[in-house]
């Protein structure tokens, strides 16, 4: 659906390239996250997908089209197949909710008689059927973003781009918007590309993720693998902040291990059972039980002392627990 092939992007008078040698494949129907700190190149990357920016080198293929080679008419046609929502909503303040959603339909030349039913359908889908005649100033932040989503879906796009779409929202509203995006992905088969600086957003809704740093992809893969077993220092810092598993060195009396439980094993008394069988005592230094999309997981930082520590580690691994040095 979307392919980045050795893509570079350099802006005039910029001290460094915005993107360097980016290669990514985004499959149809997946929710793909791009994460990085400010200045990592996230916004530049997402704006290459619909031709707001053009690559300086390499190729970006969107829905089969080489974006950098499109003429103006072909680019307009592509943008009708790619919806986009923004951090600050970008609504037309002088128009009602319904008029904001209708705007791209009018621009696309949709017959007037078809616009009203389409707008009503979209507002119902995003939970704003009773807000059609209000103005943006009368809405909460979450409602404004729902209008933005409805507007982005107006022309029936295959792809939805989300540029820091939850960064201006409170945690509860963020969760509601992410739930909506996940439902749209399931019901419409939308391919969603979501950029953020928050690992919790990635964990909540994405299938796969790419980590950007200084314009380069430093790590990518399935969200569960990247989140639970980060390899690059930038990823480890993002994950540690999100997971709350930062522990000062030397707190435990014995070796400190990171134990990762996934699926049904998350809720089983594996650690206690193995500790009793091997005579090992353990101290829990930090931990978390949560979900990555719909899969439960647990991570513990533990210190093991006494008994047969080697046997305890082997038994944990045999039980499907991933054991790593912390």
QUIQUIFEN-V211909 format. One record per residue. N is the residue number from 0. SS is DSSP state (alpha for helix, beta for strand, coil for the rest). PHI is phi in whole degrees, 0 to 359 (NA if undefined). OMEGA is omega in whole degrees, 0 to 359 (NA if undefined). Layout:
n = [N;N]
ss = [SS;SS]
phi = [PHI;PHI]
omega = [OMEGA;OMEGA]
This chain:
n = [0;1;2;3;4;5;6;7;8;9;10;11;12;13;14;15;16;17;18;19;20;21;22;23;24;25;26;27;28;29;30;31;32;33;34;35;36;37;38;39;40;41;42;43;44;45;46;47;48;49;50;51;52;53;54;55;56;57;58;59;60;61;62;63;64;65;66;67;68;69;70;71;72;73;74;75;76;77;78;79;80;81;82;83;84;85;86;87;88;89;90;91;92;93;94;95;96;97;98;99;100;101;102;103;104;105;106;107;108;109;110;111;112;113;114;115;116;117;118;119;120;121;122;123;124;125;126;127;128;129;130;131;132;133;134;135;136;137;138;139;140;141;142;143;144;145;146;147;148;149;150;151;152;153;154;155;156;157;158;159;160;161;162;163;164;165;166;167;168;169;170;171;172;173;174;175;176;177;178;179;180;181;182;183;184;185;186;187;188;189;190;191;192;193;194;195;196;197;198;199;200;201;202;203;204;205;206;207;208;209;210;211;212;213;214;215;216;217;218;219;220;221;222;223;224;225;226;227;228;229;230;231;232;233;234;235;236;237;238;239;240;241;242;243;244;245;246;247;248;249;250;251;252;253;254;255;256;257;258;259;260;261;262;263;264;265;266;267;268;269;270;271;272;273;274;275;276;277;278;279;280;281;282;283;284;285;286;287;288;289;290;291;292;293;294;295;296;297;298;299;300;301;302;303;304;305;306;307;308;309;310;311;312;313;314;315;316;317;318;319;320;321;322;323;324;325]
ss = [coil;beta;beta;beta;beta;beta;beta;beta;beta;coil;coil;coil;coil;coil;coil;coil;coil;coil;beta;beta;beta;beta;beta;beta;beta;beta;coil;coil;coil;coil;beta;beta;beta;beta;beta;coil;coil;coil;coil;coil;coil;alpha;alpha;alpha;alpha;alpha;alpha;alpha;alpha;coil;coil;coil;coil;coil;coil;coil;beta;beta;beta;beta;beta;beta;coil;coil;beta;beta;alpha;alpha;alpha;coil;coil;alpha;alpha;alpha;alpha;alpha;alpha;alpha;alpha;alpha;coil;beta;beta;beta;beta;beta;coil;coil;coil;coil;coil;coil;coil;coil;coil;beta;alpha;alpha;alpha;alpha;alpha;alpha;alpha;alpha;alpha;alpha;alpha;coil;coil;coil;coil;alpha;alpha;alpha;alpha;alpha;alpha;alpha;alpha;alpha;alpha;alpha;alpha;alpha;alpha;coil;coil;coil;alpha;alpha;alpha;coil;coil;coil;beta;alpha;alpha;alpha;coil;coil;alpha;alpha;alpha;alpha;alpha;alpha;alpha;alpha;alpha;alpha;alpha;alpha;coil;coil;coil;coil;coil;coil;beta;beta;beta;beta;beta;coil;coil;coil;coil;coil;coil;coil;alpha;alpha;alpha;alpha;alpha;alpha;alpha;alpha;alpha;alpha;alpha;alpha;alpha;alpha;alpha;alpha;alpha;alpha;coil;coil;beta;beta;beta;beta;beta;beta;coil;coil;alpha;alpha;alpha;alpha;alpha;alpha;alpha;coil;coil;beta;beta;beta;beta;beta;beta;coil;coil;beta;beta;beta;beta;beta;beta;beta;alpha;alpha;alpha;alpha;alpha;alpha;coil;coil;coil;coil;alpha;alpha;alpha;alpha;alpha;alpha;alpha;alpha;alpha;alpha;alpha;coil;coil;coil;coil;coil;coil;coil;coil;coil;coil;coil;beta;beta;beta;beta;beta;beta;beta;beta;alpha;alpha;alpha;alpha;alpha;coil;coil;alpha;alpha;alpha;alpha;alpha;alpha;alpha;alpha;alpha;coil;coil;beta;beta;beta;beta;beta;beta;beta;beta;beta;beta;beta;beta;coil;coil;beta;beta;beta;beta;beta;beta;beta;beta;beta;beta;beta;coil;coil;coil;alpha;alpha;alpha;alpha;alpha;alpha;alpha;alpha;alpha;alpha;coil;coil;coil;beta;beta;beta;beta;coil]
phi = [NA;226;225;257;240;49;274;235;217;234;261;302;67;284;289;208;299;283;222;224;56;279;232;213;235;244;278;301;82;259;259;248;258;236;233;176;285;303;86;285;111;297;295;299;300;290;282;284;294;250;79;298;241;248;292;280;208;78;224;242;253;238;51;87;256;282;301;292;256;282;279;305;293;295;292;297;297;298;295;289;265;231;274;213;237;232;299;253;75;55;275;275;294;271;245;290;305;298;292;298;289;287;305;295;291;295;298;281;81;293;304;304;294;266;291;304;299;293;297;298;299;293;295;295;296;262;81;234;301;265;245;302;261;276;255;308;296;268;253;283;300;296;294;299;292;296;298;301;293;301;298;294;270;305;267;65;291;273;233;236;260;239;264;52;293;245;293;265;249;286;303;294;292;303;298;294;292;295;299;297;298;297;293;297;299;290;282;256;68;296;273;242;247;236;252;198;251;248;294;297;295;300;300;288;226;269;275;227;214;238;257;256;212;52;83;241;280;261;195;205;155;300;302;300;292;292;290;272;223;296;254;269;300;296;295;299;293;296;290;299;297;285;272;68;251;277;228;299;294;85;285;275;281;236;299;262;238;257;252;241;249;228;67;299;299;303;256;266;278;294;296;298;297;290;298;295;291;254;72;271;264;225;245;271;270;195;186;202;238;200;228;249;52;256;261;289;213;222;229;234;259;232;247;252;220;72;58;255;298;299;294;298;297;296;293;298;297;295;275;92;272;276;246;224;292;277]
omega = [178;182;171;184;179;188;171;177;179;177;180;177;176;182;181;177;176;177;183;172;183;174;181;172;179;188;176;174;179;171;186;180;173;185;177;178;178;180;182;181;185;183;177;181;185;181;173;185;181;172;172;170;177;179;174;177;182;185;172;178;179;181;176;183;174;191;183;183;185;172;186;181;179;178;176;178;179;184;174;179;182;176;182;173;193;180;185;166;178;177;176;189;183;181;178;176;181;181;175;181;181;188;180;177;177;179;181;178;178;180;186;182;180;186;182;178;179;178;180;178;182;180;176;181;182;175;181;183;182;183;190;187;176;177;182;182;181;186;171;179;179;178;178;180;175;175;178;179;178;179;181;181;191;184;177;183;173;187;175;178;182;184;182;191;181;187;182;186;176;186;181;179;176;180;180;179;177;175;179;179;179;179;177;177;181;189;185;184;181;165;184;174;189;177;185;170;184;181;179;178;178;182;188;194;190;173;180;185;170;179;180;172;180;175;182;174;183;178;176;178;175;184;182;181;181;183;185;184;182;182;184;182;179;179;180;179;179;182;181;178;183;188;180;183;175;181;178;179;173;180;182;179;181;179;180;183;171;180;180;178;179;178;184;181;180;187;181;182;186;185;180;181;182;177;179;184;185;179;182;169;180;173;176;183;178;180;179;170;185;179;167;195;183;183;176;174;173;173;177;165;184;172;182;178;176;176;183;183;180;179;178;178;180;181;177;179;180;180;178;177;176;185;181;172;182;NA]
